[in-house]
Amino acid sequence: MDKLTAIRSFVEVASCGSFTLAAERLNLSRLQVSRHVREIEDWLGQRLLHRTTRKVSLTDNGQHALQHCRRIIEETQQMTSLAQQQRTELRGSIRVASPIGLAQNLLFELVDAFLATHPQTRIHLLVSDSYAHLVDERVDIALRFSHQPDEQWIARSIFNIDTVLCASPIYVQQAGMPVTPQDLPHHNCLVHLEQHSWQFGEELVDVKGNLQANDLGVLLKAALRHRGIVRLPCDLANTYLENGQLLALLSHFPGPSLALWAVYLSRLHQSPLVRAFIDFLVAHWRTDIKAAALPPDIGTAKE
């Protein structure tokens, strides 16, 4: 039984005192309305209406039931109205998980712009280089760099971002310019804790150094202090490459690009706010991020 339709039929019959008139107002047959009312009575185990050939009136139980049924219809209408309003005017809150570097260098500006555009919304930003657990941490959207997201989630591609190997000019002057990836084991490499080798095409080169960290921002600071060679995503490195604080190394041996994905739980009953925020990211990050236009590496061989 469609209880909501049956409730509407009962309320309409009680309001106008006629099965025929109620059927006309609901655009149903008299037989359908009569069956709906019987279903409500059977469901509640109570007689709700006195029926005669001339009139229909409420029983005492019907009077009480009518108040509750009207409240149900009113709350349903309010819920429908709110959903329609949310489709046109975004409101509410979402939890977004992001890697630290992405949040600091790219994401914050778009979050700020989104909140300014939709002042009735709130974003709870969870910043960590560890993967957030979507269910346990109640995450609506997780932004993740991955070659292929876990198949248990729904994922939408946002952009690809190149990586670049770089070091400060002073480090290069002191330690020499690497010519091929095979030179890297002889250098102090500033390595992310989750990486023990760097990829160049099909080749993996083991790298090590005196500093490892789980935050690329820390490794960047070390590189700016001439401590070694670091591999960075271009959004993090480009500013320093353009102003000369860092030099691009081994440009003829490009490393892998990183794919950014928006990962979420389900397409079914997806919040309009979740969909709108992902669309906003895609619209503003519609091009891949490449390395800045750079001069050639300094020198072609070790000096």
Secondary structure, DSSP 8 states (H G I E B T S, - for coil): --HHHHHHHHHHHHHHT-HHHHHHHHT--HHHHHHHHHHHHHHHTS--EEE-SS-EEE-HHHHHHHHHHHHHHHHHHHHHHHHHHHHHS--EEEEEEE-HHHIIIIIHHHHHHHHHH-TTEEEEEEE-SS---TTTTT-SEEEEE-SS--TTSEEEEEEEE-EEEEE-HHHHHHH----SGGGGGGS-EEEETT-SEEEETTEEEE---S-EES-HHHHHHHHHTT--EEEEEHHHHHHHHHTTSSEEE-TTS----EEEEEEES-STT--HHHHHHHHHHHHHT-S-B--------S-SS--
